[in-house]
Amino acid sequence: MEKREHLRIPMKNLWVDIADGVGFSQGVISDVSRFGICMTGMPKRLNGDAESMTVVVSGDVGRFTMNVRTKWYTHGGARRFVGVEIMDVPRDWVEFVMNFEAVLHQEVKGEIRL
């Protein structure tokens, strides 16, 4: 059964830089929601147990700096998939995600074909 509370929106061309308090890593954003991010391609050395981490999400759509905490992680070979919860969600992030939610909603209704 799906435990997610908020709609996940698949992303392309969105990257993440993350500082875990010990080191610095880079990865790719798989999907986002208003309150969370799924990151892929993270190295295993990333401290997923850190109480909080700082992420910088960037791409053609802009740049967002946020504090996050790990909700889950899985290993896939030499890389890790990490799901994080955004702490003190910035208003510009919510607006960014809401724009994509509107597009997905219209696609489901058959109003838009990409």
N, C-alpha and C positions, 0 to 999 in steps of 0.2 A: 504494500500500500504506500502511496506517495505521501510523504510527510511535509512537503513544502507548503508554506502558507501564502507565498506570493508567486505570481507568474514569472517564469524564467524566460528570458529573451536571448536567443542565440546571437552571438556577435562574431563579426569578422573585422580584421584590421584594427584590433584594439589590444594594446600591450600593457604589461604591468611591470613596474619596478617595485621591489618590496624589501624593506629593512626589518629584520626580526630582532634587533637589539644586539646581535652578535655579528651578523654579516649582511650582505646585499645580494639579491638575486633578481633575475628577470624571467618573465614568462609571457604567456599569451592568455587572453581572456576567452573563455569558452562561452559563458553566458552570464547575464546579470539580472538582478531584480532591484527594486527600490531599496532593499535593505541588505543585499548580499552580492557576492561575486564568486564565480567558479573560475579558478586559474589552472591552466595546464602547463606542462613542460617545466614545472618547478623542480629544482635539484633536491635530492634526498637530504642534503645537508641543511635545508631550510628548517629552522626550529619551529615546527608546527605547534609546539606546546607553549610558545611564548604567550604571555598574558595579553599583550597587544603588539601590533605591528603597524608600520606606516606603509601605505601603498600609494603609488602615483600611477594612475590609469591614464594612458594617452593614446591618441590616434588622430585621424583626420577630423574627428568631431570635437576635439578639445582636450583639456587636461584637468584631472581631478586628483587632489591630494586628500587622503582620508586615513583615519585610524580604524583598524579592523582587529577582530579576534577570530581565531580558527574555530570552525564548527565541526569540520570533518576533514579527513585526508585519506587517500588511497595511493598505493604504489602501483606503477605500471612500468616494469623494467627498471631502467635507471632514473626514471622521472617520477614525479609525484603530482597528483591532482589534489588541489586544496580548495575547500569551500570556506569562505569567510563571511562573517557578519560585520556590517559597517556600523561603527559606533558613532553616535552624533551625526547622523546622515545630513550632508550638506544639501541645501535647497536646490542648487544647480544640478546636483546628481539626480535628485528626484525628478526634476523637470526633464532632464536628458532621458531618463528611463521612461517617463510618461509619454514622450513623443514616440518612442518605439512601441509602447503598449497600444497607442491609438492606431498605429499602422497594422499591428497584428490583429487587433479587434476588427478593423475594416476588411482584412484578408479573410478572416473567418466568416464574415458575413457575405463574402464574395464581391465586395465593392471595389477591391483593388487587386490587380494581378501584377506581380513584379516580374 
